[in-house]
């Protein structure tokens, strides 16, 4: 029921809302959110570490991707790096190398400033070329 103001003969309703309880509730909620925000820890991503394998393979194909996305590969240890003009050239070169040694692993060396999506795309193309084992080169 609205408060009624008595002034002489006229009766008039006061059109004001008491803001003090509203402000009190907001301050309590603000304090609660500030305290809980410091307690909650953000989710962390556990990235696997790059440990050493028990024994490195004797021979492997190296595929290198530079900072501009240019691809180059070799057919194994001791062979020269050849630039691939396109993804089809890379796939053809990898298939030729895998014909001589079908289970040969591929070492993918990508520049650290290269977008992650581009590395995944190259890995997908290697899978399409028939590569079963792909390793990422790290420092």
N, CA, C and O atoms as CSV, one atom per row, in Angstrom:
chain,resi,resn,atom,element,x,y,z
A,1,UNK,N,N,0.843,-1.160,0.000
A,1,UNK,CA,C,0.000,0.000,0.000
A,1,UNK,C,C,0.897,1.234,0.000
A,1,UNK,O,O,1.799,1.337,0.831
A,2,UNK,N,N,0.668,2.158,-0.904
A,2,UNK,CA,C,1.532,3.328,-0.986
A,2,UNK,C,C,1.386,4.210,0.234
A,2,UNK,O,O,0.340,4.309,0.875
A,3,UNK,N,N,2.506,4.840,0.504
A,3,UNK,CA,C,2.478,5.769,1.634
A,3,UNK,C,C,1.616,6.969,1.259
A,3,UNK,O,O,1.605,7.422,0.115
A,4,UNK,N,N,0.909,7.459,2.241
A,4,UNK,CA,C,-0.001,8.579,2.002
A,4,UNK,C,C,0.506,9.757,2.796
A,4,UNK,O,O,0.866,9.630,3.967
A,5,UNK,N,N,0.530,10.879,2.163
A,5,UNK,CA,C,1.033,12.083,2.792
A,5,UNK,C,C,-0.155,12.961,3.204
A,5,UNK,O,O,-1.058,13.211,2.406
A,6,UNK,N,N,-0.140,13.411,4.427
A,6,UNK,CA,C,-1.218,14.266,4.923
A,6,UNK,C,C,-0.727,15.688,4.980
A,6,UNK,O,O,0.195,15.999,5.735
A,7,UNK,N,N,-1.317,16.543,4.208
A,7,UNK,CA,C,-1.022,17.960,4.259
A,7,UNK,C,C,-2.352,18.692,4.239
A,7,UNK,O,O,-3.002,18.848,3.205
A,8,UNK,N,N,-2.680,19.082,5.294
A,8,UNK,CA,C,-3.961,19.790,5.371
A,8,UNK,C,C,-5.091,18.884,4.921
A,8,UNK,O,O,-5.267,17.793,5.463
A,9,UNK,N,N,-5.842,19.318,3.955
A,9,UNK,CA,C,-7.010,18.595,3.489
A,9,UNK,C,C,-6.677,17.572,2.392
A,9,UNK,O,O,-7.375,16.564,2.279
A,10,UNK,N,N,-5.645,17.796,1.591
A,10,UNK,CA,C,-5.406,16.923,0.429
A,10,UNK,C,C,-4.608,15.683,0.835
A,10,UNK,O,O,-3.683,15.741,1.645
A,11,UNK,N,N,-5.003,14.578,0.246
A,11,UNK,CA,C,-4.291,13.313,0.444
A,11,UNK,C,C,-3.670,12.926,-0.896
A,11,UNK,O,O,-4.371,12.821,-1.902
A,12,UNK,N,N,-2.380,12.720,-0.905
A,12,UNK,CA,C,-1.694,12.417,-2.141
A,12,UNK,C,C,-0.703,11.272,-1.893
A,12,UNK,O,O,-0.051,11.239,-0.849
A,13,UNK,N,N,-0.584,10.330,-2.845
A,13,UNK,CA,C,0.336,9.197,-2.717
A,13,UNK,C,C,1.754,9.645,-3.073
A,13,UNK,O,O,1.946,10.455,-3.980
A,14,UNK,N,N,2.745,9.111,-2.354
A,14,UNK,CA,C,4.145,9.429,-2.619
A,14,UNK,C,C,4.645,8.435,-3.667
A,14,UNK,O,O,4.555,7.223,-3.470
A,15,UNK,N,N,5.159,8.938,-4.753
A,15,UNK,CA,C,5.624,8.092,-5.856
A,15,UNK,C,C,7.131,7.880,-5.785
A,15,UNK,O,O,7.822,8.142,-6.770
A,16,UNK,N,N,7.648,7.432,-4.696
A,16,UNK,CA,C,9.065,7.185,-4.535
A,16,UNK,C,C,9.275,5.753,-4.079
A,16,UNK,O,O,8.460,5.195,-3.344
A,17,UNK,N,N,10.400,5.152,-4.534
A,17,UNK,CA,C,10.777,3.803,-4.118
A,17,UNK,C,C,11.973,3.937,-3.185
A,17,UNK,O,O,12.903,4.695,-3.459
A,18,UNK,N,N,11.942,3.217,-2.113
A,18,UNK,CA,C,13.056,3.235,-1.171
A,18,UNK,C,C,14.193,2.406,-1.773
A,18,UNK,O,O,14.047,1.192,-1.914
A,19,UNK,N,N,15.323,3.030,-2.133
A,19,UNK,CA,C,16.429,2.372,-2.818
A,19,UNK,C,C,17.442,1.738,-1.868
A,19,UNK,O,O,18.294,0.971,-2.318
A,20,UNK,N,N,17.380,2.023,-0.605
A,20,UNK,CA,C,18.381,1.527,0.344
A,20,UNK,C,C,18.426,0.004,0.387
A,20,UNK,O,O,19.525,-0.547,0.317
A,21,UNK,N,N,17.294,-0.724,0.500
A,21,UNK,CA,C,17.395,-2.194,0.496
A,21,UNK,C,C,17.956,-2.747,-0.821
A,21,UNK,O,O,18.695,-3.732,-0.817
A,22,UNK,N,N,17.614,-2.129,-1.915
A,22,UNK,CA,C,18.127,-2.561,-3.218
A,22,UNK,C,C,19.644,-2.400,-3.281
A,22,UNK,O,O,20.342,-3.293,-3.762
A,23,UNK,N,N,20.153,-1.281,-2.805
A,23,UNK,CA,C,21.593,-1.035,-2.800
A,23,UNK,C,C,22.301,-2.016,-1.870
A,23,UNK,O,O,23.387,-2.499,-2.192
A,24,UNK,N,N,21.705,-2.312,-0.732
A,24,UNK,CA,C,22.299,-3.276,0.200
A,24,UNK,C,C,22.432,-4.661,-0.440
A,24,UNK,O,O,23.470,-5.311,-0.318
A,25,UNK,N,N,21.401,-5.093,-1.104
A,25,UNK,CA,C,21.431,-6.410,-1.756
A,25,UNK,C,C,22.492,-6.427,-2.856
A,25,UNK,O,O,23.228,-7.405,-2.984
A,26,UNK,N,N,22.579,-5.372,-3.640
A,26,UNK,CA,C,23.572,-5.315,-4.721
A,26,UNK,C,C,24.996,-5.328,-4.178
A,26,UNK,O,O,25.867,-5.973,-4.761
A,27,UNK,N,N,25.247,-4.633,-3.081
A,27,UNK,CA,C,26.585,-4.637,-2.495
A,27,UNK,C,C,26.957,-6.020,-1.968
A,27,UNK,O,O,28.096,-6.462,-2.120
A,28,UNK,N,N,25.992,-6.701,-1.349
A,28,UNK,CA,C,26.262,-8.065,-0.861
A,28,UNK,C,C,26.566,-8.991,-2.035
A,28,UNK,O,O,27.500,-9.789,-1.954
A,29,UNK,N,N,25.797,-8.904,-3.130
A,29,UNK,CA,C,26.056,-9.737,-4.310
A,29,UNK,C,C,27.410,-9.408,-4.936
A,29,UNK,O,O,28.116,-10.311,-5.386
A,30,UNK,N,N,27.774,-8.142,-4.970
A,30,UNK,CA,C,29.063,-7.746,-5.509
A,30,UNK,C,C,30.201,-8.364,-4.710
A,30,UNK,O,O,31.163,-8.870,-5.289
A,31,UNK,N,N,30.102,-8.328,-3.401
A,31,UNK,CA,C,31.137,-8.917,-2.540
A,31,UNK,C,C,31.214,-10.416,-2.748
A,31,UNK,O,O,32.309,-10.974,-2.811
A,32,UNK,N,N,30.070,-11.079,-2.855
A,32,UNK,CA,C,30.059,-12.536,-3.074
A,32,UNK,C,C,30.740,-12.875,-4.397
A,32,UNK,O,O,31.554,-13.797,-4.445
A,33,UNK,N,N,30.424,-12.151,-5.473
A,33,UNK,CA,C,31.035,-12.429,-6.768
A,33,UNK,C,C,32.527,-12.131,-6.763
A,33,UNK,O,O,33.300,-12.852,-7.395
A,34,UNK,N,N,32.947,-11.081,-6.062
A,34,UNK,CA,C,34.371,-10.759,-6.003
A,34,UNK,C,C,35.145,-11.845,-5.261
A,34,UNK,O,O,36.257,-12.186,-5.663
A,35,UNK,N,N,34.587,-12.387,-4.200
A,35,UNK,CA,C,35.264,-13.438,-3.434
A,35,UNK,C,C,35.313,-14.732,-4.230
A,35,UNK,O,O,36.354,-15.388,-4.270
A,36,UNK,N,N,34.212,-15.111,-4.862
A,36,UNK,CA,C,34.204,-16.378,-5.611
A,36,UNK,C,C,35.055,-16.296,-6.865
A,36,UNK,O,O,35.588,-17.318,-7.299
A,37,UNK,N,N,35.205,-15.119,-7.468
A,37,UNK,CA,C,36.034,-14.992,-8.673
A,37,UNK,C,C,37.500,-15.255,-8.370
A,37,UNK,O,O,38.221,-15.764,-9.229
A,38,UNK,N,N,37.957,-14.922,-7.176
A,38,UNK,CA,C,39.357,-15.179,-6.829
A,38,UNK,C,C,39.589,-16.638,-6.468
A,38,UNK,O,O,40.715,-17.125,-6.574
A,39,UNK,N,N,38.556,-17.340,-6.046
A,39,UNK,CA,C,38.700,-18.739,-5.641
A,39,UNK,C,C,38.670,-19.671,-6.844
A,39,UNK,O,O,39.379,-20.677,-6.861
A,40,UNK,N,N,37.866,-19.355,-7.844
A,40,UNK,CA,C,37.716,-20.217,-9.010
A,40,UNK,C,C,38.960,-20.116,-9.881
A,40,UNK,O,O,39.386,-19.019,-10.242
A,41,UNK,N,N,39.543,-21.269,-10.217
A,41,UNK,CA,C,40.705,-21.285,-11.098
A,41,UNK,C,C,40.230,-21.582,-12.516
A,41,UNK,O,O,39.347,-22.418,-12.705
A,42,UNK,N,N,40.798,-20.914,-13.508
A,42,UNK,CA,C,40.392,-21.193,-14.888
A,42,UNK,C,C,40.877,-22.572,-15.313
A,42,UNK,O,O,41.847,-23.100,-14.768
A,43,UNK,N,N,40.188,-23.145,-16.293
A,43,UNK,CA,C,40.571,-24.468,-16.788
A,43,UNK,C,C,41.937,-24.423,-17.442
A,43,UNK,O,O,42.256,-23.476,-18.160
A,44,UNK,N,N,42.734,-25.429,-17.200
A,44,UNK,CA,C,44.072,-25.494,-17.765
A,44,UNK,C,C,44.134,-26.621,-18.783
A,44,UNK,O,O,43.490,-27.658,-18.624
A,45,UNK,N,N,44.905,-26.406,-19.814
A,45,UNK,CA,C,45.106,-27.425,-20.840
A,45,UNK,C,C,46.426,-28.110,-20.540
A,45,UNK,O,O,47.463,-27.457,-20.425
A,46,UNK,N,N,46.385,-29.411,-20.415
A,46,UNK,CA,C,47.598,-30.174,-20.181
A,46,UNK,C,C,48.162,-30.615,-21.524
A,46,UNK,O,O,47.653,-31.549,-22.144
A,47,UNK,N,N,49.210,-29.942,-21.964
A,47,UNK,CA,C,49.848,-30.265,-23.226
A,47,UNK,C,C,50.883,-31.346,-22.967
A,47,UNK,O,O,51.664,-31.231,-22.022
A,48,UNK,N,N,50.908,-32.391,-23.782
A,48,UNK,CA,C,51.898,-33.450,-23.551
A,48,UNK,C,C,53.312,-32.932,-23.771
A,48,UNK,O,O,53.562,-32.099,-24.642
A,49,UNK,N,N,54.217,-33.439,-22.969
A,49,UNK,CA,C,55.609,-33.020,-23.109
A,49,UNK,C,C,56.276,-33.840,-24.205
A,49,UNK,O,O,55.819,-34.928,-24.556
A,50,UNK,N,N,57.336,-33.308,-24.722
A,50,UNK,CA,C,58.059,-33.976,-25.798
A,50,UNK,C,C,59.245,-34.706,-25.195
A,50,UNK,O,O,60.347,-34.164,-25.101
A,51,UNK,N,N,59.003,-35.937,-24.790
A,51,UNK,CA,C,60.069,-36.744,-24.220
A,51,UNK,C,C,60.827,-37.466,-25.314
A,51,UNK,O,O,60.414,-37.475,-26.473
A,52,UNK,N,N,61.918,-38.058,-24.940
A,52,UNK,CA,C,62.711,-38.795,-25.918
A,52,UNK,C,C,62.155,-40.198,-26.073
A,52,UNK,O,O,61.729,-40.825,-25.103
A,53,UNK,N,N,62.165,-40.677,-27.298
A,53,UNK,CA,C,61.716,-42.044,-27.535
A,53,UNK,C,C,62.823,-43.008,-27.143
A,53,UNK,O,O,63.972,-42.606,-26.960
A,54,UNK,N,N,62.474,-44.266,-27.018
A,54,UNK,CA,C,63.465,-45.248,-26.592
A,54,UNK,C,C,64.567,-45.409,-27.640
A,54,UNK,O,O,65.747,-45.502,-27.303
A,55,UNK,N,N,64.169,-45.440,-28.905
A,55,UNK,CA,C,65.154,-45.570,-29.974
A,55,UNK,C,C,64.619,-44.850,-31.203
A,55,UNK,O,O,63.485,-45.080,-31.623
A,56,UNK,N,N,65.428,-43.992,-31.765
A,56,UNK,CA,C,65.022,-43.265,-32.965
A,56,UNK,C,C,65.006,-44.218,-34.154
A,56,UNK,O,O,65.824,-45.136,-34.213
A,57,UNK,N,N,64.090,-44.018,-35.101
A,57,UNK,CA,C,64.077,-44.894,-36.277
A,57,UNK,C,C,65.341,-44.710,-37.107
A,57,UNK,O,O,65.943,-43.636,-37.116
A,58,UNK,N,N,65.729,-45.763,-37.798
A,58,UNK,CA,C,66.945,-45.711,-38.609
A,58,UNK,C,C,66.801,-44.761,-39.791
A,58,UNK,O,O,67.721,-44.005,-40.102
A,59,UNK,N,N,65.663,-44.801,-40.436
A,59,UNK,CA,C,65.441,-43.967,-41.606
A,59,UNK,C,C,64.035,-43.374,-41.535
A,59,UNK,O,O,63.101,-44.035,-41.081
A,60,UNK,N,N,63.891,-42.150,-41.976
A,60,UNK,CA,C,62.595,-41.479,-41.953
A,60,UNK,C,C,62.543,-40.419,-43.045
A,60,UNK,O,O,63.570,-39.925,-43.511
A,61,UNK,N,N,61.331,-40.087,-43.433
A,61,UNK,CA,C,61.100,-39.035,-44.415
A,61,UNK,C,C,60.884,-37.744,-43.643
A,61,UNK,O,O,60.169,-37.734,-42.642
A,62,UNK,N,N,61.485,-36.668,-44.090
A,62,UNK,CA,C,61.307,-35.378,-43.445
A,62,UNK,C,C,60.460,-34.474,-44.338
A,62,UNK,O,O,60.746,-34.311,-45.524
A,63,UNK,N,N,59.412,-33.889,-43.752
A,63,UNK,CA,C,58.595,-32.894,-44.437
A,63,UNK,C,C,58.737,-31.611,-43.641
A,63,UNK,O,O,58.446,-31.584,-42.445
A,64,UNK,N,N,59.183,-30.546,-44.299
A,64,UNK,CA,C,59.396,-29.265,-43.632
A,64,UNK,C,C,58.420,-28.235,-44.186
A,64,UNK,O,O,58.180,-28.170,-45.392
A,65,UNK,N,N,57.858,-27.427,-43.277
A,65,UNK,CA,C,56.958,-26.345,-43.654
A,65,UNK,C,C,57.549,-25.068,-43.059
A,65,UNK,O,O,57.682,-24.944,-41.841
A,66,UNK,N,N,57.905,-24.111,-43.941
A,66,UNK,CA,C,58.500,-22.877,-43.432
A,66,UNK,C,C,57.428,-21.881,-43.014
A,66,UNK,O,O,56.237,-22.187,-43.074
A,67,UNK,N,N,57.844,-20.695,-42.591
A,67,UNK,CA,C,56.913,-19.695,-42.038
A,67,UNK,C,C,55.905,-19.204,-43.070
A,67,UNK,O,O,54.823,-18.746,-42.701
A,68,UNK,N,N,56.238,-19.290,-44.354
A,68,UNK,CA,C,55.304,-18.873,-45.399
A,68,UNK,C,C,54.391,-20.005,-45.852
A,68,UNK,O,O,53.521,-19.792,-46.696
A,69,UNK,N,N,54.573,-21.202,-45.308
A,69,UNK,CA,C,53.747,-22.349,-45.681
A,69,UNK,C,C,54.308,-23.148,-46.834
A,69,UNK,O,O,53.625,-24.022,-47.366
A,70,UNK,N,N,55.548,-22.866,-47.238
A,70,UNK,CA,C,56.190,-23.568,-48.349
A,70,UNK,C,C,56.630,-24.957,-47.885
A,70,UNK,O,O,57.265,-25.092,-46.840
A,71,UNK,N,N,56.293,-25.981,-48.657
A,71,UNK,CA,C,56.578,-27.364,-48.303
A,71,UNK,C,C,57.849,-27.849,-48.986
A,71,UNK,O,O,58.131,-27.490,-50.130
A,72,UNK,N,N,58.608,-28.665,-48.271
A,72,UNK,CA,C,59.749,-29.358,-48.859
A,72,UNK,C,C,59.883,-30.697,-48.156
A,72,UNK,O,O,59.470,-30.846,-47.006
A,73,UNK,N,N,60.462,-31.672,-48.848
A,73,UNK,CA,C,60.579,-33.017,-48.271
A,73,UNK,C,C,61.817,-33.708,-48.810
A,73,UNK,O,O,62.404,-33.284,-49.806
A,74,UNK,N,N,62.202,-34.783,-48.132
A,74,UNK,CA,C,63.259,-35.648,-48.633
A,74,UNK,C,C,62.771,-37.090,-48.547
A,74,UNK,O,O,61.770,-37.375,-47.889
A,75,UNK,N,N,63.479,-37.993,-49.211
A,75,UNK,CA,C,63.046,-39.388,-49.288
A,75,UNK,C,C,63.690,-40.257,-48.220
A,75,UNK,O,O,63.550,-41.480,-48.263
A,76,UNK,N,N,64.376,-39.674,-47.285
A,76,UNK,CA,C,65.027,-40.444,-46.232
A,76,UNK,C,C,66.356,-39.809,-45.887
A,76,UNK,O,O,66.736,-38.777,-46.440
A,77,UNK,N,N,67.059,-40.445,-44.959
A,77,UNK,CA,C,68.363,-39.912,-44.555
A,77,UNK,C,C,69.312,-39.896,-45.740
A,77,UNK,O,O,69.353,-40.831,-46.540
A,78,UNK,N,N,70.069,-38.820,-45.835
A,78,UNK,CA,C,71.077,-38.721,-46.880
A,78,UNK,C,C,70.559,-38.174,-48.195
A,78,UNK,O,O,71.361,-37.910,-49.092
A,79,UNK,N,N,69.268,-37.992,-48.351
A,79,UNK,CA,C,68.753,-37.451,-49.613
A,79,UNK,C,C,68.539,-35.949,-49.486
A,79,UNK,O,O,68.408,-35.422,-48.382
A,80,UNK,N,N,68.505,-35.280,-50.605
A,80,UNK,CA,C,68.357,-33.833,-50.647
A,80,UNK,C,C,66.909,-33.428,-50.397
A,80,UNK,O,O,65.984,-34.153,-50.764
A,81,UNK,N,N,66.714,-32.260,-49.766
A,81,UNK,CA,C,65.377,-31.696,-49.600
A,81,UNK,C,C,64.905,-31.163,-50.942
A,81,UNK,O,O,65.634,-30.442,-51.624
A,82,UNK,N,N,63.690,-31.520,-51.317
A,82,UNK,CA,C,63.108,-31.054,-52.575
A,82,UNK,C,C,61.895,-30.197,-52.250
A,82,UNK,O,O,61.054,-30.575,-51.435
A,83,UNK,N,N,61.814,-29.041,-52.896
A,83,UNK,CA,C,60.651,-28.171,-52.703
A,83,UNK,C,C,59.461,-28.749,-53.442
A,83,UNK,O,O,59.578,-29.202,-54.581
A,84,UNK,N,N,58.301,-28.729,-52.769
A,84,UNK,CA,C,57.065,-29.190,-53.393
A,84,UNK,C,C,56.293,-27.969,-53.871
A,84,UNK,O,O,55.986,-27.073,-53.084
A,85,UNK,N,N,55.981,-27.936,-55.161
A,85,UNK,CA,C,55.257,-26.789,-55.707
A,85,UNK,C,C,53.819,-26.764,-55.229
A,85,UNK,O,O,53.233,-25.691,-55.085
A,86,UNK,N,N,53.241,-27.936,-54.980
A,86,UNK,CA,C,51.849,-28.006,-54.537
A,86,UNK,C,C,51.683,-29.196,-53.601
A,86,UNK,O,O,52.620,-29.960,-53.366
A,87,UNK,N,N,50.472,-29.335,-53.072
A,87,UNK,CA,C,50.180,-30.473,-52.197
A,87,UNK,C,C,50.216,-31.779,-52.974
A,87,UNK,O,O,50.584,-32.817,-52.423
A,88,UNK,N,N,49.839,-31.742,-54.251
A,88,UNK,CA,C,49.865,-32.943,-55.082
A,88,UNK,C,C,51.308,-33.410,-55.296
A,88,UNK,O,O,51.578,-34.611,-55.306
A,89,UNK,N,N,52.235,-32.457,-55.467
A,89,UNK,CA,C,53.651,-32.824,-55.606
A,89,UNK,C,C,54.168,-33.481,-54.334
A,89,UNK,O,O,54.914,-34.459,-54.391
A,90,UNK,N,N,53.770,-32.941,-53.190
A,90,UNK,CA,C,54.184,-33.528,-51.914
A,90,UNK,C,C,53.637,-34.942,-51.781
A,90,UNK,O,O,54.370,-35.853,-51.394
A,91,UNK,N,N,52.363,-35.139,-52.095
A,91,UNK,CA,C,51.751,-36.465,-51.983
A,91,UNK,C,C,52.434,-37.458,-52.923
A,91,UNK,O,O,52.683,-38.601,-52.538
A,92,UNK,N,N,52.738,-37.032,-54.151
A,92,UNK,CA,C,53.409,-37.911,-55.107
A,92,UNK,C,C,54.799,-38.282,-54.608
A,92,UNK,O,O,55.206,-39.439,-54.710
A,93,UNK,N,N,55.527,-37.313,-54.071
A,93,UNK,CA,C,56.875,-37.561,-53.562
A,93,UNK,C,C,56.840,-38.523,-52.367
A,93,UNK,O,O,57.681,-39.415,-52.261
A,94,UNK,N,N,55.878,-38.340,-51.485
A,94,UNK,CA,C,55.754,-39.221,-50.309
A,94,UNK,C,C,55.384,-40.636,-50.742
A,94,UNK,O,O,55.937,-41.607,-50.226
A,95,UNK,N,N,54.449,-40.760,-51.690
A,95,UNK,CA,C,54.047,-42.095,-52.176
A,95,UNK,C,C,55.219,-42.825,-52.820
A,95,UNK,O,O,55.364,-44.035,-52.646
A,96,UNK,N,N,56.059,-42.100,-53.565
A,96,UNK,CA,C,57.241,-42.726,-54.171
A,96,UNK,C,C,58.206,-43.211,-53.090
A,96,UNK,O,O,58.776,-44.296,-53.206
A,97,UNK,N,N,58.385,-42.425,-52.059
A,97,UNK,CA,C,59.295,-42.819,-50.978
A,97,UNK,C,C,58.734,-44.010,-50.203
A,97,UNK,O,O,59.490,-44.873,-49.756
A,98,UNK,N,N,57.410,-44.060,-50.043
A,98,UNK,CA,C,56.805,-45.169,-49.297
A,98,UNK,C,C,56.770,-46.464,-50.104
A,98,UNK,O,O,56.607,-47.535,-49.520
A,99,UNK,N,N,56.918,-46.400,-51.419
A,99,UNK,CA,C,56.957,-47.622,-52.226
A,99,UNK,C,C,58.223,-48.413,-51.943
A,99,UNK,O,O,58.207,-49.644,-51.974
A,100,UNK,N,N,59.322,-47.714,-51.667
A,100,UNK,CA,C,60.573,-48.412,-51.367
A,100,UNK,C,C,60.580,-48.953,-49.938
A,100,UNK,O,O,61.124,-50.028,-49.688
A,101,UNK,N,N,59.984,-48.223,-49.005
A,101,UNK,CA,C,59.919,-48.662,-47.604
A,101,UNK,C,C,58.526,-48.324,-47.074
A,101,UNK,O,O,58.303,-47.201,-46.622
A,102,UNK,N,N,57.573,-49.279,-47.120
A,102,UNK,CA,C,56.174,-48.976,-46.787
A,102,UNK,C,C,55.921,-48.488,-45.361
A,102,UNK,O,O,54.998,-47.698,-45.163
A,103,UNK,N,N,56.670,-48.905,-44.386
A,103,UNK,CA,C,56.402,-48.523,-43.003
A,103,UNK,C,C,57.230,-47.358,-42.517
A,103,UNK,O,O,57.295,-47.113,-41.313
A,104,UNK,N,N,57.865,-46.631,-43.419
A,104,UNK,CA,C,58.777,-45.558,-43.019
A,104,UNK,C,C,58.002,-44.410,-42.360
A,104,UNK,O,O,56.998,-43.950,-42.903
A,105,UNK,N,N,58.464,-43.950,-41.195
A,105,UNK,CA,C,57.781,-42.827,-40.536
A,105,UNK,C,C,58.118,-41.496,-41.207
A,105,UNK,O,O,59.126,-41.372,-41.902
A,106,UNK,N,N,57.253,-40.505,-40.984
A,106,UNK,CA,C,57.453,-39.169,-41.528
A,106,UNK,C,C,57.642,-38.209,-40.362
A,106,UNK,O,O,56.844,-38.191,-39.425
A,107,UNK,N,N,58.698,-37.417,-40.425
A,107,UNK,CA,C,58.977,-36.400,-39.421
A,107,UNK,C,C,58.512,-35.063,-39.989
A,107,UNK,O,O,59.032,-34.601,-41.005
A,108,UNK,N,N,57.538,-34.447,-39.337
A,108,UNK,CA,C,56.982,-33.169,-39.779
A,108,UNK,C,C,57.627,-32.056,-38.968
A,108,UNK,O,O,57.432,-31.968,-37.755
A,109,UNK,N,N,58.398,-31.204,-39.644
A,109,UNK,CA,C,59.067,-30.072,-39.002
A,109,UNK,C,C,58.412,-28.797,-39.505
A,109,UNK,O,O,58.549,-28.446,-40.677
A,110,UNK,N,N,57.697,-28.102,-38.622
A,110,UNK,CA,C,56.992,-26.877,-39.008
A,110,UNK,C,C,57.561,-25.698,-38.228
A,110,UNK,O,O,57.981,-25.842,-37.080
A,111,UNK,N,N,57.569,-24.546,-38.858
A,111,UNK,CA,C,58.021,-23.316,-38.209
A,111,UNK,C,C,57.113,-23.004,-37.025
A,111,UNK,O,O,55.905,-23.230,-37.098
A,112,UNK,N,N,57.676,-22.491,-35.940
A,112,UNK,CA,C,56.877,-22.250,-34.737
A,112,UNK,C,C,55.872,-21.120,-34.921
A,112,UNK,O,O,54.897,-21.050,-34.173
A,113,UNK,N,N,56.077,-20.240,-35.884
A,113,UNK,CA,C,55.140,-19.133,-36.120
A,113,UNK,C,C,54.036,-19.501,-37.100
A,113,UNK,O,O,53.186,-18.668,-37.415
A,114,UNK,N,N,54.039,-20.723,-37.581
A,114,UNK,CA,C,53.025,-21.192,-38.521
A,114,UNK,C,C,51.722,-21.461,-37.776
A,114,UNK,O,O,51.754,-22.024,-36.681
A,115,UNK,N,N,50.572,-21.074,-38.339
A,115,UNK,CA,C,49.296,-21.367,-37.664
A,115,UNK,C,C,49.094,-22.872,-37.492
A,115,UNK,O,O,49.449,-23.667,-38.362
A,116,UNK,N,N,48.527,-23.233,-36.373
A,116,UNK,CA,C,48.306,-24.636,-36.021
A,116,UNK,C,C,47.452,-25.351,-37.061
A,116,UNK,O,O,47.687,-26.521,-37.364
A,117,UNK,N,N,46.469,-24.655,-37.604
A,117,UNK,CA,C,45.583,-25.252,-38.600
A,117,UNK,C,C,46.357,-25.692,-39.835
A,117,UNK,O,O,46.025,-26.710,-40.442
A,118,UNK,N,N,47.366,-24.951,-40.207
A,118,UNK,CA,C,48.152,-25.312,-41.385
A,118,UNK,C,C,48.951,-26.591,-41.134
A,118,UNK,O,O,49.114,-27.402,-42.046
A,119,UNK,N,N,49.445,-26.780,-39.924
A,119,UNK,CA,C,50.167,-28.006,-39.576
A,119,UNK,C,C,49.209,-29.205,-39.625
A,119,UNK,O,O,49.566,-30.266,-40.136
A,120,UNK,N,N,48.006,-29.035,-39.097
A,120,UNK,CA,C,47.019,-30.111,-39.115
A,120,UNK,C,C,46.624,-30.452,-40.550
A,120,UNK,O,O,46.408,-31.620,-40.872
A,121,UNK,N,N,46.528,-29.439,-41.413
A,121,UNK,CA,C,46.199,-29.676,-42.816
A,121,UNK,C,C,47.281,-30.513,-43.488
A,121,UNK,O,O,46.971,-31.439,-44.238
A,122,UNK,N,N,48.544,-30.194,-43.227
A,122,UNK,CA,C,49.646,-30.972,-43.798
A,122,UNK,C,C,49.606,-32.402,-43.274
A,122,UNK,O,O,49.856,-33.345,-44.024
A,123,UNK,N,N,49.291,-32.568,-41.988
A,123,UNK,CA,C,49.194,-33.923,-41.428
A,123,UNK,C,C,48.074,-34.710,-42.110
A,123,UNK,O,O,48.233,-35.902,-42.375
A,124,UNK,N,N,46.961,-34.069,-42.391
A,124,UNK,CA,C,45.865,-34.733,-43.090
A,124,UNK,C,C,46.267,-35.149,-44.488
A,124,UNK,O,O,45.884,-36.225,-44.948
A,125,UNK,N,N,47.033,-34.313,-45.174
A,125,UNK,CA,C,47.479,-34.661,-46.521
A,125,UNK,C,C,48.473,-35.810,-46.497
A,125,UNK,O,O,48.501,-36.634,-47.411
A,126,UNK,N,N,49.288,-35.862,-45.450
A,126,UNK,CA,C,50.205,-36.992,-45.316
A,126,UNK,C,C,49.436,-38.289,-45.077
A,126,UNK,O,O,49.793,-39.335,-45.618
A,127,UNK,N,N,48.380,-38.220,-44.267
A,127,UNK,CA,C,47.536,-39.409,-44.033
A,127,UNK,C,C,46.883,-39.873,-45.329
A,127,UNK,O,O,46.792,-41.073,-45.586
A,128,UNK,N,N,46.423,-38.913,-46.157
A,128,UNK,CA,C,45.808,-39.260,-47.428
A,128,UNK,C,C,46.823,-39.890,-48.387
A,128,UNK,O,O,46.460,-40.692,-49.247
A,129,UNK,N,N,48.090,-39.519,-48.229
A,129,UNK,CA,C,49.136,-40.093,-49.076
A,129,UNK,C,C,49.530,-41.494,-48.627
A,129,UNK,O,O,50.312,-42.160,-49.305
A,130,UNK,N,N,49.000,-41.950,-47.493
A,130,UNK,CA,C,49.266,-43.310,-47.040
A,130,UNK,C,C,50.254,-43.433,-45.905
A,130,UNK,O,O,50.690,-44.540,-45.588
A,131,UNK,N,N,50.618,-42.332,-45.287
A,131,UNK,CA,C,51.564,-42.376,-44.172
A,131,UNK,C,C,50.853,-42.897,-42.931
A,131,UNK,O,O,49.781,-42.412,-42.570
A,132,UNK,N,N,51.461,-43.897,-42.275
A,132,UNK,CA,C,50.872,-44.483,-41.068
A,132,UNK,C,C,51.429,-43.853,-39.797
A,132,UNK,O,O,50.718,-43.698,-38.804
A,133,UNK,N,N,52.725,-43.487,-39.841
A,133,UNK,CA,C,53.372,-42.953,-38.647
A,133,UNK,C,C,53.881,-41.544,-38.931
A,133,UNK,O,O,54.711,-41.334,-39.816
A,134,UNK,N,N,53.359,-40.565,-38.148
A,134,UNK,CA,C,53.775,-39.167,-38.291
A,134,UNK,C,C,54.312,-38.700,-36.943
A,134,UNK,O,O,53.674,-38.901,-35.910
A,135,UNK,N,N,55.479,-38.082,-36.960
A,135,UNK,CA,C,56.067,-37.516,-35.748
A,135,UNK,C,C,56.265,-36.016,-35.967
A,135,UNK,O,O,56.549,-35.569,-37.078
A,136,UNK,N,N,56.110,-35.257,-34.895
A,136,UNK,CA,C,56.319,-33.813,-34.960
A,136,UNK,C,C,57.712,-33.489,-34.418
A,136,UNK,O,O,58.113,-33.985,-33.364
A,137,UNK,N,N,58.426,-32.668,-35.141
A,137,UNK,CA,C,59.757,-32.266,-34.716
A,137,UNK,C,C,59.639,-31.142,-33.690
A,137,UNK,O,O,58.922,-30.166,-33.908
A,138,UNK,N,N,60.342,-31.285,-32.576
A,138,UNK,CA,C,60.366,-30.260,-31.527
A,138,UNK,C,C,61.815,-29.975,-31.176
A,138,UNK,O,O,62.717,-30.740,-31.520
A,139,UNK,N,N,62.022,-28.865,-30.487
A,139,UNK,CA,C,63.379,-28.523,-30.035
A,139,UNK,C,C,63.676,-29.242,-28.757
A,139,UNK,O,O,64.767,-29.095,-28.205
